[in-house]
Amino acid sequence: MEKEVIIYGTDTCPFCNQAREAYGDRAVYINVDKDSAKLTEMLKLSGGRKEVPVIVEGGKVTVGFHGEATLRGAVPLFGGT
């Protein structure tokens, strides 16, 4: 069973859009510009960091998106990014 993925972001953030594309249908996207309660929730998860995207996957919180490295748990492969 795949882990639940939640992406907190904004529509104008290119990294948020990249994360949404990369995770596809596996992720639920929350636009924090349109929902102040979800912005507060995101800030709690990120330790108060006002950076997007905030990606929550199976309880693990990642701030930012670094392409394939993020999808691999932020562990770059040898010779990779």
URRALIN-V212472 format. One record per pair of residues at least 12 apart in sequence whose ideal C-beta (glycine too) atoms are under 10 Angstrom apart, sorted by the first residue. I is the first residue (numbers start at 0). J is the second residue. D is the distance in Angstrom with one decimal. If there is no record, write none. Layout:
# URRALIN-V212472
i=I j=J d=D
i=I j=J d=D
This chain:
# URRALIN-V212472
i=1 j=25 d=6.0
i=1 j=56 d=9.2
i=1 j=57 d=8.7
i=2 j=25 d=8.5
i=2 j=55 d=9.3
i=2 j=56 d=5.1
i=2 j=57 d=3.2
i=2 j=58 d=8.1
i=2 j=59 d=8.3
i=3 j=25 d=8.5
i=3 j=26 d=8.6
i=3 j=27 d=7.6
i=3 j=55 d=7.9
i=3 j=56 d=7.3
i=3 j=57 d=6.7
i=3 j=58 d=8.9
i=4 j=18 d=9.1
i=4 j=22 d=5.3
i=4 j=23 d=9.6
i=4 j=24 d=9.9
i=4 j=25 d=5.3
i=4 j=26 d=4.0
i=4 j=27 d=7.1
i=4 j=28 d=9.5
i=4 j=54 d=6.7
i=4 j=55 d=7.1
i=4 j=56 d=4.7
i=4 j=57 d=8.0
i=4 j=59 d=10.0
i=4 j=70 d=10.0
i=5 j=22 d=9.7
i=5 j=26 d=6.8
i=5 j=27 d=5.1
i=5 j=28 d=8.1
i=5 j=29 d=6.5
i=5 j=37 d=9.6
i=5 j=40 d=9.5
i=5 j=41 d=9.2
i=5 j=44 d=8.9
i=5 j=52 d=9.9
i=5 j=53 d=8.4
i=5 j=54 d=7.3
i=5 j=55 d=4.5
i=5 j=56 d=7.9
i=5 j=60 d=9.6
i=6 j=18 d=5.3
i=6 j=19 d=6.1
i=6 j=21 d=9.6
i=6 j=22 d=6.6
i=6 j=25 d=9.9
i=6 j=26 d=5.0
i=6 j=27 d=7.2
i=6 j=28 d=5.0
i=6 j=29 d=6.9
i=6 j=30 d=9.7
i=6 j=41 d=10.0
i=6 j=51 d=8.7
i=6 j=52 d=5.2
i=6 j=53 d=7.5
i=6 j=54 d=5.4
i=6 j=55 d=8.0
i=6 j=56 d=9.3
i=6 j=61 d=9.9
i=6 j=64 d=8.4
i=7 j=27 d=9.7
i=7 j=28 d=8.3
i=7 j=29 d=5.0
i=7 j=30 d=8.4
i=7 j=31 d=5.4
i=7 j=34 d=9.6
i=7 j=37 d=6.7
i=7 j=38 d=8.0
i=7 j=40 d=7.7
i=7 j=41 d=4.0
i=7 j=42 d=9.3
i=7 j=44 d=7.5
i=7 j=45 d=8.1
i=7 j=51 d=6.3
i=7 j=52 d=6.3
i=7 j=53 d=4.2
i=7 j=54 d=7.7
i=7 j=55 d=7.6
i=7 j=60 d=9.7
i=7 j=62 d=9.6
i=8 j=28 d=6.8
i=8 j=29 d=7.4
i=8 j=30 d=6.8
i=8 j=31 d=6.8
i=8 j=32 d=8.9
i=8 j=41 d=8.8
i=8 j=50 d=10.0
i=8 j=51 d=4.4
i=8 j=52 d=4.0
i=8 j=53 d=7.5
i=8 j=54 d=8.7
i=8 j=64 d=8.8
i=9 j=30 d=6.3
i=9 j=31 d=6.3
i=9 j=32 d=4.9
i=9 j=33 d=8.9
i=9 j=38 d=9.8
i=9 j=51 d=5.6
i=9 j=52 d=8.4
i=10 j=28 d=9.4
i=10 j=30 d=6.0
i=10 j=32 d=7.0
i=10 j=33 d=8.6
i=11 j=30 d=9.9
i=11 j=32 d=8.0
i=11 j=51 d=9.6
i=12 j=30 d=9.9
i=12 j=31 d=9.9
i=12 j=32 d=9.5
i=12 j=50 d=9.3
i=12 j=51 d=5.1
i=12 j=52 d=6.6
i=12 j=64 d=9.1
i=13 j=64 d=9.4
i=14 j=50 d=9.3
i=14 j=51 d=7.3
i=14 j=52 d=5.9
i=14 j=63 d=6.6
i=14 j=64 d=4.5
i=14 j=65 d=8.5
i=14 j=66 d=9.3
i=14 j=69 d=9.5
i=15 j=28 d=8.0
i=15 j=30 d=8.8
i=15 j=31 d=9.6
i=15 j=51 d=5.5
i=15 j=52 d=4.3
i=15 j=53 d=9.4
i=15 j=54 d=9.4
i=15 j=63 d=10.0
i=15 j=64 d=7.3
i=16 j=28 d=9.7
i=16 j=52 d=9.0
i=16 j=64 d=9.3
i=17 j=52 d=8.6
i=17 j=64 d=5.7
i=17 j=65 d=9.4
i=17 j=66 d=6.9
i=17 j=69 d=9.3
i=18 j=51 d=9.1
i=18 j=52 d=4.9
i=18 j=53 d=9.7
i=18 j=54 d=6.1
i=18 j=61 d=9.3
i=18 j=63 d=9.0
i=18 j=64 d=4.1
i=18 j=65 d=9.6
i=18 j=66 d=9.1
i=18 j=69 d=7.2
i=18 j=70 d=9.1
i=19 j=52 d=8.2
i=19 j=64 d=9.3
i=21 j=54 d=9.8
i=21 j=64 d=7.5
i=21 j=66 d=7.2
i=21 j=67 d=7.9
i=21 j=69 d=7.6
i=21 j=70 d=5.9
i=22 j=52 d=9.9
i=22 j=54 d=7.9
i=22 j=56 d=8.5
i=22 j=64 d=9.3
i=22 j=69 d=9.3
i=22 j=70 d=7.7
i=25 j=56 d=9.0
i=26 j=52 d=9.9
i=26 j=54 d=7.9
i=26 j=55 d=9.5
i=26 j=56 d=8.4
i=27 j=55 d=9.5
i=28 j=52 d=9.0
i=29 j=41 d=7.5
i=29 j=52 d=9.7
i=29 j=53 d=9.2
i=29 j=55 d=9.8
i=30 j=51 d=9.7
i=31 j=49 d=9.6
i=31 j=51 d=6.9
i=31 j=52 d=9.5
i=31 j=53 d=8.4
i=32 j=51 d=9.4
i=38 j=51 d=9.8
i=40 j=53 d=9.4
i=40 j=55 d=9.8
i=41 j=53 d=5.0
i=41 j=55 d=9.0
i=41 j=60 d=9.5
i=41 j=62 d=9.6
i=43 j=60 d=9.9
i=44 j=60 d=5.1
i=44 j=62 d=8.8
i=45 j=60 d=6.6
i=45 j=61 d=9.3
i=45 j=62 d=5.2
i=45 j=63 d=9.8
i=46 j=60 d=8.4
i=46 j=62 d=8.3
i=48 j=60 d=9.9
i=48 j=62 d=5.5
i=48 j=63 d=9.3
i=49 j=62 d=9.9
i=50 j=62 d=5.4
i=50 j=63 d=6.5
i=51 j=63 d=8.3
i=51 j=64 d=8.9
i=52 j=64 d=5.3
i=52 j=69 d=9.2
i=54 j=69 d=6.8
i=54 j=70 d=9.7
i=56 j=69 d=9.1
i=56 j=70 d=9.3
i=56 j=72 d=8.5
i=59 j=72 d=7.7
i=59 j=73 d=9.3
i=61 j=73 d=6.3
i=65 j=80 d=6.8
i=66 j=79 d=9.5
i=66 j=80 d=6.2
i=67 j=79 d=7.0
i=67 j=80 d=6.5
i=68 j=80 d=5.2
